[in-house]
Amino acid sequence: MPLNNAIDLTGRRILLTGAAGGIGAATARACATLGVKELVLADTGSLDQISDELRGQGVTVTAHQCDLSQRRDNAELVAAAGDLDAAVACAGICPLEEDWLDDPEWDEVFHRVMDVNLLGPIHLCRELLPVMAARGAGQIVLIGSIGGRMGGTSPIVQPHYIASKGGVHAFIWWLAQRAAPQGVLVNGIAPGPIAMTATTIYPKDRYPLGRIGEPEEIAWPAAFLCSPAASYFSGSILDVNGGLFVG
């Protein structure tokens, strides 16, 4: 007797942060393909393009332009979203130009990176967990990085990014233990280098597959972690890096 396909988002309402582009927009498209009922999109930038695209496919979309590093913005976002089945926190920044040894303004950049990459997801989860726990169900996915596993894959990646993503991984493990008894599953993805901007430079000859990844190659695992097929995942961090890190 054939098994039903449990990688199905039919009827689900999912929140995506960092949804204007990159992994966030790709995840929105993946969720739409899997039959999601409604997407709540959030980003600091304009969401008009991705929202119009998804609505053209028949998906109900609500868009919120907000600063996801701020607790108030996260609180307002979750309150406006209402009941959610899942959430994927894709918002993040990775400044590459600063020199942590010599740049006199580097400390300010450090705090901004930590605010966006680590404190932002913490703020989001502080709002999501009580709402999902009250329903006794929910799935939260946080995007970490291979940098949080092995200290980075290129000398251009700065320590503020590495520290923030290592913190995301630790937070996933911490929160998963507290959320699972309430029916809420917390998991993460640690992507390898992903082609999202024309200025991204990585030594591709070091990689087993000979290339860096595409946003869609992170989006599908993220959508999976929002589906019934991931009903026994809790505290997992999926390493999606083309074989660059194995451990």
PEZIGI-V926968 format. One record per run of one state. SS is the DSSP state (alpha for helix, beta for strand, coil for the rest). FROM is the first residue (numbers start at 1). TO is the last residue. Records with the same first field share a line. If there is no record, write none. Layout:
SS=FROM-TO  FROM-TO
//
This chain:
coil=1-9  11-12  18-21  34-35  37-37  44-47  56-59  66-70  82-85  90-105  136-137  144-146  151-158  183-183  192-193  196-203  207-212  215-215  226-227  231-236  241-247
beta=10-10  13-17  36-36  38-43  60-65  86-89  138-143  184-191  194-195  213-214  237-240
alpha=22-33  48-55  71-81  106-135  147-150  159-182  204-206  216-225  228-230
//
